[in-house]
Amino acid sequence: MTTEIDPTWTTEELSSIREGLLIAADRLRAELLVLGNASAQAVSASTLEVLHDDLDVATHRAELLQDAVQAENTAAILAQTEHVLDRLDQGLYGRCEQCSASIARPRLEAFPRATLCITCVA
């Protein structure tokens, strides 16, 4: 782990940020497990046998698509959270990935997974 830390963050603050990110990552992993289990059950042969008409089938497919989109979004947020944890380990938390400028503290307080400054986001 690199010891180079942005002087605007104390060690205690960074520990608190890390803890929050770790809790969020655990929650996201659990959510992905639930979504995966629900999707597997929804696709089971017995479920498809219960569907009798086109409207039932269309509704079922729409629900499967919604679950797939939710799982994809959750996986993306998890990947972003893990990426920020890696940056924190490298002593790069609060540094813009694109221009290396500091990311404004209020932005990081509002969105701890931010990896770009406002200028580079725009």
LOZA-409326 format. One record per residue: residue in three letters; x, y, z of N, C-alpha, C in turn. Coordinates in nm, 2 decimals, m for minus. Each point is the difference from the previous one (the first is absolute). Example, Ala and Ser with C-alpha at 12.3 -4.5 7.8 and 13.67 -1.06 7.14 Angstrom:
<pts>
<pt marke="ALA" n_c1="1.32" n_c2="m0.57" n_c3="0.78" ca_c1="m0.09" ca_c2="0.12" ca_c3="0.00" c_c1="0.09" c_c2="0.12" c_c3="0.00"/>
<pt marke="SER" n_c1="m0.04" n_c2="0.11" n_c3="m0.07" ca_c1="0.09" ca_c2="0.11" ca_c3="0.00" c_c1="m0.08" c_c2="0.11" c_c3="0.08"/>
</pts>
This chain:
<pts>
<pt marke="MET" n_c1="0.08" n_c2="m0.12" n_c3="0.00" ca_c1="m0.08" ca_c2="0.12" ca_c3="0.00" c_c1="0.09" c_c2="0.12" c_c3="0.00"/>
<pt marke="THR" n_c1="m0.03" n_c2="0.10" n_c3="m0.09" ca_c1="0.08" ca_c2="0.12" ca_c3="m0.01" c_c1="m0.04" c_c2="0.09" c_c3="0.12"/>
<pt marke="THR" n_c1="0.09" n_c2="0.07" n_c3="0.06" ca_c1="m0.02" ca_c2="0.09" ca_c3="0.11" c_c1="m0.03" c_c2="0.14" c_c3="m0.04"/>
<pt marke="GLU" n_c1="0.01" n_c2="0.03" n_c3="m0.13" ca_c1="m0.03" ca_c2="0.14" ca_c3="m0.05" c_c1="m0.15" c_c2="0.02" c_c3="0.01"/>
<pt marke="ILE" n_c1="m0.04" n_c2="0.10" n_c3="0.09" ca_c1="m0.14" ca_c2="0.03" ca_c3="0.02" c_c1="m0.02" c_c2="0.15" c_c3="m0.03"/>
<pt marke="ASP" n_c1="m0.12" n_c2="0.02" n_c3="m0.06" ca_c1="m0.04" ca_c2="0.14" ca_c3="m0.02" c_c1="m0.01" c_c2="0.07" c_c3="0.14"/>
<pt marke="PRO" n_c1="0.07" n_c2="0.11" n_c3="0.02" ca_c1="0.00" ca_c2="0.07" ca_c3="0.13" c_c1="m0.13" c_c2="0.05" c_c3="0.04"/>
<pt marke="THR" n_c1="m0.10" n_c2="0.01" n_c3="m0.09" ca_c1="m0.13" ca_c2="0.05" ca_c3="0.05" c_c1="m0.08" c_c2="m0.11" c_c3="0.07"/>
<pt marke="TRP" n_c1="0.04" n_c2="m0.12" n_c3="0.00" ca_c1="m0.07" ca_c2="m0.11" ca_c3="0.06" c_c1="0.09" c_c2="m0.06" c_c3="0.12"/>
<pt marke="THR" n_c1="m0.06" n_c2="m0.01" n_c3="0.11" ca_c1="0.07" ca_c2="m0.06" ca_c3="0.11" c_c1="0.00" c_c2="m0.15" c_c3="m0.01"/>
<pt marke="THR" n_c1="0.09" n_c2="m0.07" n_c3="0.07" ca_c1="0.00" ca_c2="m0.15" ca_c3="0.00" c_c1="m0.13" c_c2="m0.05" c_c3="0.05"/>
<pt marke="GLU" n_c1="m0.06" n_c2="0.06" n_c3="0.10" ca_c1="m0.13" ca_c2="m0.04" ca_c3="0.05" c_c1="m0.11" c_c2="0.01" c_c3="m0.10"/>
<pt marke="GLU" n_c1="0.00" n_c2="0.11" n_c3="m0.07" ca_c1="m0.10" ca_c2="0.03" ca_c3="m0.10" c_c1="0.01" c_c2="m0.11" c_c3="m0.12"/>
<pt marke="LEU" n_c1="0.12" n_c2="m0.03" n_c3="m0.04" ca_c1="0.03" ca_c2="m0.10" ca_c3="m0.10" c_c1="m0.05" c_c2="m0.14" c_c3="0.05"/>
<pt marke="SER" n_c1="0.03" n_c2="m0.03" n_c3="0.12" ca_c1="m0.05" ca_c2="m0.12" ca_c3="0.06" c_c1="m0.15" c_c2="m0.01" c_c3="0.00"/>
<pt marke="SER" n_c1="m0.06" n_c2="0.11" n_c3="0.03" ca_c1="m0.15" ca_c2="0.00" ca_c3="0.00" c_c1="m0.05" c_c2="m0.01" c_c3="m0.14"/>
<pt marke="ILE" n_c1="0.06" n_c2="0.06" n_c3="m0.10" ca_c1="m0.04" ca_c2="m0.01" ca_c3="m0.14" c_c1="0.02" c_c2="m0.15" c_c3="m0.04"/>
<pt marke="ARG" n_c1="0.11" n_c2="m0.06" n_c3="0.03" ca_c1="0.03" ca_c2="m0.14" ca_c3="m0.03" c_c1="m0.11" c_c2="m0.09" c_c3="0.06"/>
<pt marke="GLU" n_c1="m0.03" n_c2="0.02" n_c3="0.12" ca_c1="m0.11" ca_c2="m0.08" ca_c3="0.07" c_c1="m0.13" c_c2="0.01" c_c3="m0.07"/>
<pt marke="GLY" n_c1="m0.04" n_c2="0.13" n_c3="m0.04" ca_c1="m0.12" ca_c2="0.02" ca_c3="m0.07" c_c1="m0.01" c_c2="m0.07" c_c3="m0.14"/>
<pt marke="LEU" n_c1="0.12" n_c2="0.01" n_c3="m0.07" ca_c1="0.01" ca_c2="m0.07" ca_c3="m0.13" c_c1="m0.01" c_c2="m0.15" c_c3="0.01"/>
<pt marke="LEU" n_c1="0.07" n_c2="m0.05" n_c3="0.11" ca_c1="0.00" ca_c2="m0.15" ca_c3="0.02" c_c1="m0.14" c_c2="m0.05" c_c3="0.03"/>
<pt marke="ILE" n_c1="m0.08" n_c2="0.08" n_c3="0.08" ca_c1="m0.13" ca_c2="m0.04" ca_c3="0.04" c_c1="m0.09" c_c2="0.01" c_c3="m0.13"/>
<pt marke="ALA" n_c1="0.02" n_c2="0.10" n_c3="m0.08" ca_c1="m0.08" ca_c2="0.02" ca_c3="m0.12" c_c1="0.03" c_c2="m0.12" c_c3="m0.10"/>
<pt marke="ALA" n_c1="0.13" n_c2="m0.04" n_c3="m0.01" ca_c1="0.04" ca_c2="m0.11" ca_c3="m0.09" c_c1="m0.07" c_c2="m0.13" c_c3="0.05"/>
<pt marke="ASP" n_c1="0.00" n_c2="m0.02" n_c3="0.13" ca_c1="m0.06" ca_c2="m0.12" ca_c3="0.05" c_c1="m0.15" c_c2="0.00" c_c3="m0.03"/>
<pt marke="ARG" n_c1="m0.06" n_c2="0.11" n_c3="0.02" ca_c1="m0.15" ca_c2="0.01" ca_c3="m0.03" c_c1="m0.03" c_c2="m0.02" c_c3="m0.15"/>
<pt marke="LEU" n_c1="0.09" n_c2="0.05" n_c3="m0.08" ca_c1="m0.02" ca_c2="m0.02" ca_c3="m0.15" c_c1="0.02" c_c2="m0.15" c_c3="m0.04"/>
<pt marke="ARG" n_c1="0.10" n_c2="m0.06" n_c3="0.06" ca_c1="0.02" ca_c2="m0.15" ca_c3="m0.02" c_c1="m0.12" c_c2="m0.08" c_c3="0.04"/>
<pt marke="ALA" n_c1="m0.06" n_c2="0.03" n_c3="0.12" ca_c1="m0.12" ca_c2="m0.06" ca_c3="0.04" c_c1="m0.11" c_c2="0.02" c_c3="m0.09"/>
<pt marke="GLU" n_c1="m0.02" n_c2="0.12" n_c3="m0.05" ca_c1="m0.11" ca_c2="0.03" ca_c3="m0.09" c_c1="0.02" c_c2="m0.07" c_c3="m0.13"/>
<pt marke="LEU" n_c1="0.12" n_c2="m0.02" n_c3="m0.05" ca_c1="0.03" ca_c2="m0.07" ca_c3="m0.12" c_c1="m0.04" c_c2="m0.15" c_c3="0.02"/>
<pt marke="LEU" n_c1="0.03" n_c2="m0.06" n_c3="0.12" ca_c1="m0.04" ca_c2="m0.13" ca_c3="0.02" c_c1="m0.15" c_c2="m0.02" c_c3="0.00"/>
<pt marke="VAL" n_c1="m0.07" n_c2="0.09" n_c3="0.06" ca_c1="m0.15" ca_c2="0.00" ca_c3="0.01" c_c1="m0.05" c_c2="0.01" c_c3="m0.15"/>
<pt marke="LEU" n_c1="0.05" n_c2="0.09" n_c3="m0.07" ca_c1="m0.04" ca_c2="0.02" ca_c3="m0.14" c_c1="0.03" c_c2="m0.13" c_c3="m0.08"/>
<pt marke="GLY" n_c1="0.11" n_c2="m0.06" n_c3="0.02" ca_c1="0.04" ca_c2="m0.12" ca_c3="m0.08" c_c1="m0.10" c_c2="m0.11" c_c3="0.04"/>
<pt marke="ASN" n_c1="m0.03" n_c2="m0.02" n_c3="0.13" ca_c1="m0.09" ca_c2="m0.11" ca_c3="0.04" c_c1="m0.14" c_c2="0.03" c_c3="m0.05"/>
<pt marke="ALA" n_c1="m0.04" n_c2="0.12" n_c3="0.00" ca_c1="m0.14" ca_c2="0.03" ca_c3="m0.05" c_c1="m0.01" c_c2="m0.02" c_c3="m0.15"/>
<pt marke="SER" n_c1="0.11" n_c2="0.03" n_c3="m0.07" ca_c1="0.00" ca_c2="m0.02" ca_c3="m0.15" c_c1="0.00" c_c2="m0.15" c_c3="m0.03"/>
<pt marke="ALA" n_c1="0.07" n_c2="m0.08" n_c3="0.08" ca_c1="0.01" ca_c2="m0.14" ca_c3="m0.03" c_c1="m0.14" c_c2="m0.06" c_c3="0.03"/>
<pt marke="GLN" n_c1="m0.07" n_c2="0.04" n_c3="0.10" ca_c1="m0.13" ca_c2="m0.05" ca_c3="0.03" c_c1="m0.10" c_c2="0.04" c_c3="m0.10"/>
<pt marke="ALA" n_c1="0.01" n_c2="0.12" n_c3="m0.05" ca_c1="m0.10" ca_c2="0.06" ca_c3="m0.10" c_c1="0.01" c_c2="m0.07" c_c3="m0.13"/>
<pt marke="VAL" n_c1="0.12" n_c2="m0.06" n_c3="m0.03" ca_c1="0.02" ca_c2="m0.06" ca_c3="m0.13" c_c1="m0.03" c_c2="m0.16" c_c3="0.01"/>
<pt marke="SER" n_c1="m0.03" n_c2="m0.04" n_c3="0.12" ca_c1="m0.02" ca_c2="m0.15" ca_c3="0.01" c_c1="m0.11" c_c2="m0.05" c_c3="m0.09"/>
<pt marke="ALA" n_c1="0.01" n_c2="m0.12" n_c3="m0.04" ca_c1="m0.10" ca_c2="m0.07" ca_c3="m0.08" c_c1="m0.14" c_c2="0.01" c_c3="0.06"/>
<pt marke="SER" n_c1="m0.01" n_c2="m0.02" n_c3="0.13" ca_c1="m0.13" ca_c2="0.00" ca_c3="0.06" c_c1="m0.07" c_c2="0.13" c_c3="m0.01"/>
<pt marke="THR" n_c1="0.08" n_c2="0.11" n_c3="0.01" ca_c1="m0.05" ca_c2="0.13" ca_c3="m0.02" c_c1="m0.06" c_c2="0.02" c_c3="m0.14"/>
<pt marke="LEU" n_c1="0.07" n_c2="m0.04" n_c3="m0.09" ca_c1="m0.04" ca_c2="0.01" ca_c3="m0.14" c_c1="m0.12" c_c2="m0.08" c_c3="m0.03"/>
<pt marke="GLU" n_c1="m0.02" n_c2="m0.11" n_c3="0.06" ca_c1="m0.12" ca_c2="m0.08" ca_c3="m0.02" c_c1="m0.13" c_c2="0.07" c_c3="0.06"/>
<pt marke="VAL" n_c1="0.02" n_c2="0.08" n_c3="0.10" ca_c1="m0.12" ca_c2="0.07" ca_c3="0.06" c_c1="m0.05" c_c2="0.11" c_c3="m0.09"/>
<pt marke="LEU" n_c1="0.09" n_c2="0.05" n_c3="m0.09" ca_c1="m0.04" ca_c2="0.11" ca_c3="m0.08" c_c1="m0.09" c_c2="m0.05" c_c3="m0.11"/>
<pt marke="HIS" n_c1="m0.12" n_c2="0.06" n_c3="m0.01" ca_c1="m0.10" ca_c2="m0.06" ca_c3="m0.10" c_c1="m0.02" c_c2="0.09" c_c3="m0.12"/>
<pt marke="ASP" n_c1="0.01" n_c2="0.12" n_c3="0.01" ca_c1="m0.03" ca_c2="0.08" ca_c3="m0.12" c_c1="0.11" c_c2="0.10" c_c3="m0.03"/>
<pt marke="ASP" n_c1="m0.01" n_c2="0.07" n_c3="m0.12" ca_c1="0.10" ca_c2="0.09" ca_c3="m0.04" c_c1="0.03" c_c2="0.11" c_c3="0.10"/>
<pt marke="LEU" n_c1="m0.10" n_c2="0.05" n_c3="0.06" ca_c1="0.02" ca_c2="0.11" ca_c3="0.10" c_c1="0.08" c_c2="m0.05" c_c3="0.12"/>
<pt marke="ASP" n_c1="m0.03" n_c2="m0.12" n_c3="0.04" ca_c1="0.09" ca_c2="m0.06" ca_c3="0.11" c_c1="0.14" c_c2="m0.01" c_c3="m0.04"/>
<pt marke="VAL" n_c1="0.02" n_c2="m0.05" n_c3="m0.12" ca_c1="0.14" ca_c2="m0.01" ca_c3="m0.05" c_c1="0.07" c_c2="0.13" c_c3="m0.01"/>
<pt marke="ALA" n_c1="m0.07" n_c2="0.10" n_c3="m0.06" ca_c1="0.06" ca_c2="0.13" ca_c3="m0.02" c_c1="0.03" c_c2="0.07" c_c3="0.14"/>
<pt marke="THR" n_c1="m0.09" n_c2="m0.02" n_c3="0.09" ca_c1="0.02" ca_c2="0.06" ca_c3="0.14" c_c1="0.12" c_c2="m0.07" c_c3="0.06"/>
<pt marke="HIS" n_c1="0.01" n_c2="m0.13" n_c3="m0.01" ca_c1="0.11" ca_c2="m0.07" ca_c3="0.05" c_c1="0.14" c_c2="0.04" c_c3="m0.06"/>
<pt marke="ARG" n_c1="0.00" n_c2="0.02" n_c3="m0.13" ca_c1="0.12" ca_c2="0.04" ca_c3="m0.07" c_c1="0.04" c_c2="0.14" c_c3="0.04"/>
<pt marke="ALA" n_c1="m0.10" n_c2="0.09" n_c3="0.02" ca_c1="0.03" ca_c2="0.14" ca_c3="0.04" c_c1="0.06" c_c2="m0.01" c_c3="0.14"/>
<pt marke="GLU" n_c1="m0.05" n_c2="m0.08" n_c3="0.09" ca_c1="0.06" ca_c2="m0.01" ca_c3="0.13" c_c1="0.14" c_c2="m0.06" c_c3="0.00"/>
<pt marke="LEU" n_c1="0.02" n_c2="m0.09" n_c3="m0.09" ca_c1="0.14" ca_c2="m0.06" ca_c3="m0.01" c_c1="0.10" c_c2="0.11" c_c3="m0.05"/>
<pt marke="LEU" n_c1="m0.05" n_c2="0.08" n_c3="m0.10" ca_c1="0.08" ca_c2="0.10" ca_c3="m0.05" c_c1="0.03" c_c2="0.11" c_c3="0.11"/>
<pt marke="GLN" n_c1="m0.10" n_c2="0.03" n_c3="0.08" ca_c1="0.02" ca_c2="0.10" ca_c3="0.10" c_c1="0.10" c_c2="m0.05" c_c3="0.11"/>
<pt marke="ASP" n_c1="m0.01" n_c2="m0.13" n_c3="0.03" ca_c1="0.10" ca_c2="m0.06" ca_c3="0.10" c_c1="0.14" c_c2="0.00" c_c3="m0.06"/>
<pt marke="ALA" n_c1="0.01" n_c2="m0.03" n_c3="m0.13" ca_c1="0.13" ca_c2="0.00" ca_c3="m0.07" c_c1="0.06" c_c2="0.14" c_c3="0.00"/>
<pt marke="VAL" n_c1="m0.07" n_c2="0.10" n_c3="m0.02" ca_c1="0.05" ca_c2="0.13" ca_c3="0.00" c_c1="0.04" c_c2="0.04" c_c3="0.14"/>
<pt marke="GLN" n_c1="m0.08" n_c2="m0.03" n_c3="0.10" ca_c1="0.03" ca_c2="0.03" ca_c3="0.14" c_c1="0.13" c_c2="m0.07" c_c3="0.04"/>
<pt marke="ALA" n_c1="0.02" n_c2="m0.13" n_c3="m0.04" ca_c1="0.12" ca_c2="m0.07" ca_c3="0.03" c_c1="0.12" c_c2="0.06" c_c3="m0.07"/>
<pt marke="GLU" n_c1="m0.02" n_c2="0.04" n_c3="m0.12" ca_c1="0.11" ca_c2="0.07" ca_c3="m0.08" c_c1="0.04" c_c2="0.13" c_c3="0.07"/>
<pt marke="ASN" n_c1="m0.09" n_c2="0.08" n_c3="0.04" ca_c1="0.03" ca_c2="0.13" ca_c3="0.07" c_c1="0.06" c_c2="m0.03" c_c3="0.13"/>
<pt marke="THR" n_c1="m0.04" n_c2="m0.10" n_c3="0.08" ca_c1="0.05" ca_c2="m0.03" ca_c3="0.13" c_c1="0.15" c_c2="m0.05" c_c3="m0.02"/>
<pt marke="ALA" n_c1="0.02" n_c2="m0.08" n_c3="m0.10" ca_c1="0.14" ca_c2="m0.05" ca_c3="m0.03" c_c1="0.09" c_c2="0.12" c_c3="m0.03"/>
<pt marke="ALA" n_c1="m0.05" n_c2="0.09" n_c3="m0.08" ca_c1="0.08" ca_c2="0.12" ca_c3="m0.04" c_c1="0.04" c_c2="0.09" c_c3="0.12"/>
<pt marke="ILE" n_c1="m0.10" n_c2="0.01" n_c3="0.09" ca_c1="0.03" ca_c2="0.08" ca_c3="0.13" c_c1="0.10" c_c2="m0.07" c_c3="0.08"/>
<pt marke="LEU" n_c1="m0.02" n_c2="m0.13" n_c3="0.01" ca_c1="0.10" ca_c2="m0.08" ca_c3="0.08" c_c1="0.14" c_c2="0.01" c_c3="m0.06"/>
<pt marke="ALA" n_c1="0.01" n_c2="m0.01" n_c3="m0.13" ca_c1="0.13" ca_c2="0.02" ca_c3="m0.06" c_c1="0.06" c_c2="0.13" c_c3="0.03"/>
<pt marke="GLN" n_c1="m0.08" n_c2="0.11" n_c3="m0.01" ca_c1="0.04" ca_c2="0.13" ca_c3="0.03" c_c1="0.05" c_c2="0.02" c_c3="0.14"/>
<pt marke="THR" n_c1="m0.08" n_c2="m0.06" n_c3="0.09" ca_c1="0.04" ca_c2="0.00" ca_c3="0.15" c_c1="0.13" c_c2="m0.07" c_c3="0.02"/>
<pt marke="GLU" n_c1="0.02" n_c2="m0.12" n_c3="m0.06" ca_c1="0.13" ca_c2="m0.07" ca_c3="0.02" c_c1="0.11" c_c2="0.08" c_c3="m0.06"/>
<pt marke="HIS" n_c1="m0.02" n_c2="0.07" n_c3="m0.11" ca_c1="0.10" ca_c2="0.08" ca_c3="m0.07" c_c1="0.04" c_c2="0.11" c_c3="0.10"/>
<pt marke="VAL" n_c1="m0.09" n_c2="0.07" n_c3="0.06" ca_c1="0.03" ca_c2="0.11" ca_c3="0.09" c_c1="0.07" c_c2="m0.06" c_c3="0.12"/>
<pt marke="LEU" n_c1="m0.03" n_c2="m0.12" n_c3="0.05" ca_c1="0.07" ca_c2="m0.06" ca_c3="0.11" c_c1="0.15" c_c2="m0.02" c_c3="m0.04"/>
<pt marke="ASP" n_c1="0.02" n_c2="m0.05" n_c3="m0.12" ca_c1="0.14" ca_c2="m0.02" ca_c3="m0.05" c_c1="0.07" c_c2="0.14" c_c3="m0.01"/>
<pt marke="ARG" n_c1="m0.07" n_c2="0.10" n_c3="m0.04" ca_c1="0.07" ca_c2="0.13" ca_c3="m0.01" c_c1="0.03" c_c2="0.05" c_c3="0.14"/>
<pt marke="LEU" n_c1="m0.09" n_c2="m0.03" n_c3="0.10" ca_c1="0.03" ca_c2="0.04" ca_c3="0.13" c_c1="0.12" c_c2="m0.07" c_c3="0.06"/>
<pt marke="ASP" n_c1="0.01" n_c2="m0.13" n_c3="m0.04" ca_c1="0.12" ca_c2="m0.08" ca_c3="0.04" c_c1="0.13" c_c2="0.06" c_c3="m0.06"/>
<pt marke="GLN" n_c1="m0.01" n_c2="0.06" n_c3="m0.11" ca_c1="0.12" ca_c2="0.05" ca_c3="m0.08" c_c1="0.03" c_c2="0.14" c_c3="0.05"/>
<pt marke="GLY" n_c1="m0.08" n_c2="0.06" n_c3="0.08" ca_c1="0.02" ca_c2="0.14" ca_c3="0.05" c_c1="m0.05" c_c2="0.10" c_c3="m0.11"/>
<pt marke="LEU" n_c1="m0.09" n_c2="m0.04" n_c3="m0.09" ca_c1="m0.05" ca_c2="0.08" ca_c3="m0.10" c_c1="m0.14" c_c2="0.05" c_c3="0.02"/>
<pt marke="TYR" n_c1="m0.06" n_c2="m0.03" n_c3="0.11" ca_c1="m0.14" ca_c2="0.05" ca_c3="0.03" c_c1="0.00" c_c2="0.15" c_c3="0.00"/>
<pt marke="GLY" n_c1="m0.10" n_c2="0.05" n_c3="m0.07" ca_c1="m0.02" ca_c2="0.15" ca_c3="m0.01" c_c1="0.08" c_c2="0.06" c_c3="m0.11"/>
<pt marke="ARG" n_c1="0.07" n_c2="m0.08" n_c3="m0.08" ca_c1="0.07" ca_c2="0.05" ca_c3="m0.12" c_c1="m0.07" c_c2="m0.04" c_c3="m0.13"/>
<pt marke="CYS" n_c1="m0.02" n_c2="0.10" n_c3="m0.09" ca_c1="m0.07" ca_c2="m0.03" ca_c3="m0.12" c_c1="0.08" c_c2="m0.10" c_c3="m0.09"/>
<pt marke="GLU" n_c1="m0.07" n_c2="m0.10" n_c3="m0.05" ca_c1="0.07" ca_c2="m0.10" ca_c3="m0.08" c_c1="0.05" c_c2="0.06" c_c3="m0.14"/>
<pt marke="GLN" n_c1="m0.07" n_c2="0.10" n_c3="m0.04" ca_c1="0.03" ca_c2="0.06" ca_c3="m0.13" c_c1="0.11" c_c2="0.10" c_c3="0.00"/>
<pt marke="CYS" n_c1="m0.02" n_c2="0.10" n_c3="0.09" ca_c1="0.10" ca_c2="0.11" ca_c3="0.00" c_c1="0.09" c_c2="0.01" c_c3="0.13"/>
<pt marke="SER" n_c1="m0.02" n_c2="m0.09" n_c3="0.09" ca_c1="0.07" ca_c2="m0.01" ca_c3="0.13" c_c1="m0.02" c_c2="0.12" c_c3="0.09"/>
<pt marke="ALA" n_c1="m0.09" n_c2="0.09" n_c3="m0.03" ca_c1="m0.04" ca_c2="0.10" ca_c3="0.10" c_c1="m0.07" c_c2="m0.05" c_c3="0.12"/>
<pt marke="SER" n_c1="m0.01" n_c2="0.07" n_c3="0.10" ca_c1="m0.08" ca_c2="m0.04" ca_c3="0.12" c_c1="m0.15" c_c2="0.00" c_c3="m0.04"/>
<pt marke="ILE" n_c1="m0.07" n_c2="m0.09" n_c3="0.05" ca_c1="m0.15" ca_c2="0.00" ca_c3="m0.01" c_c1="m0.05" c_c2="0.07" c_c3="0.12"/>
<pt marke="ALA" n_c1="m0.09" n_c2="0.09" n_c3="m0.02" ca_c1="m0.05" ca_c2="0.09" ca_c3="0.10" c_c1="m0.06" c_c2="m0.09" c_c3="0.12"/>
<pt marke="ARG" n_c1="0.04" n_c2="0.04" n_c3="0.12" ca_c1="m0.05" ca_c2="m0.07" ca_c3="0.11" c_c1="m0.15" c_c2="m0.02" c_c3="0.01"/>
<pt marke="PRO" n_c1="m0.07" n_c2="0.11" n_c3="m0.02" ca_c1="m0.15" ca_c2="m0.01" ca_c3="0.00" c_c1="m0.05" c_c2="m0.11" c_c3="m0.10"/>
<pt marke="ARG" n_c1="0.06" n_c2="m0.01" n_c3="m0.12" ca_c1="m0.04" ca_c2="m0.10" ca_c3="m0.10" c_c1="0.02" c_c2="m0.14" c_c3="0.06"/>
<pt marke="LEU" n_c1="0.12" n_c2="m0.02" n_c3="0.06" ca_c1="0.03" ca_c2="m0.13" ca_c3="0.06" c_c1="m0.09" c_c2="m0.03" c_c3="0.12"/>
<pt marke="GLU" n_c1="m0.03" n_c2="0.10" n_c3="0.08" ca_c1="m0.09" ca_c2="m0.02" ca_c3="0.11" c_c1="m0.14" c_c2="m0.04" c_c3="m0.05"/>
<pt marke="ALA" n_c1="m0.04" n_c2="0.06" n_c3="m0.11" ca_c1="m0.14" ca_c2="m0.04" ca_c3="m0.06" c_c1="0.01" c_c2="m0.13" c_c3="m0.07"/>
<pt marke="PHE" n_c1="0.11" n_c2="m0.03" n_c3="m0.07" ca_c1="0.02" ca_c2="m0.11" ca_c3="m0.09" c_c1="0.13" c_c2="m0.06" c_c3="0.02"/>
<pt marke="PRO" n_c1="0.02" n_c2="m0.09" n_c3="0.11" ca_c1="0.13" ca_c2="m0.05" ca_c3="0.03" c_c1="0.07" c_c2="m0.08" c_c3="m0.11"/>
<pt marke="ARG" n_c1="m0.08" n_c2="m0.05" n_c3="m0.10" ca_c1="0.06" ca_c2="m0.08" ca_c3="m0.11" c_c1="0.05" c_c2="0.08" c_c3="m0.11"/>
<pt marke="ALA" n_c1="m0.01" n_c2="0.13" n_c3="0.01" ca_c1="0.05" ca_c2="0.09" ca_c3="m0.11" c_c1="0.15" c_c2="m0.02" c_c3="m0.03"/>
<pt marke="THR" n_c1="0.03" n_c2="m0.01" n_c3="m0.13" ca_c1="0.14" ca_c2="m0.02" ca_c3="m0.04" c_c1="0.04" c_c2="0.11" c_c3="m0.10"/>
<pt marke="LEU" n_c1="m0.09" n_c2="0.09" n_c3="m0.03" ca_c1="0.03" ca_c2="0.11" ca_c3="m0.09" c_c1="m0.05" c_c2="0.13" c_c3="0.07"/>
<pt marke="CYS" n_c1="0.08" n_c2="0.11" n_c3="m0.03" ca_c1="m0.04" ca_c2="0.13" ca_c3="0.05" c_c1="m0.12" c_c2="0.05" c_c3="m0.08"/>
<pt marke="ILE" n_c1="m0.06" n_c2="0.11" n_c3="0.04" ca_c1="m0.12" ca_c2="0.05" ca_c3="m0.07" c_c1="0.04" c_c2="0.05" c_c3="m0.14"/>
<pt marke="THR" n_c1="0.12" n_c2="0.06" n_c3="m0.02" ca_c1="0.05" ca_c2="0.04" ca_c3="m0.13" c_c1="0.00" c_c2="m0.11" c_c3="m0.10"/>
<pt marke="CYS" n_c1="0.06" n_c2="m0.12" n_c3="0.05" ca_c1="0.02" ca_c2="m0.11" ca_c3="m0.09" c_c1="m0.13" c_c2="m0.08" c_c3="m0.02"/>
<pt marke="VAL" n_c1="m0.10" n_c2="0.02" n_c3="0.09" ca_c1="m0.13" ca_c2="m0.07" ca_c3="m0.02" c_c1="m0.08" c_c2="0.07" c_c3="m0.12"/>
<pt marke="ALA" n_c1="0.02" n_c2="0.13" n_c3="0.00" ca_c1="m0.08" ca_c2="0.08" ca_c3="m0.10" c_c1="0.04" c_c2="m0.03" c_c3="m0.14"/>
</pts>
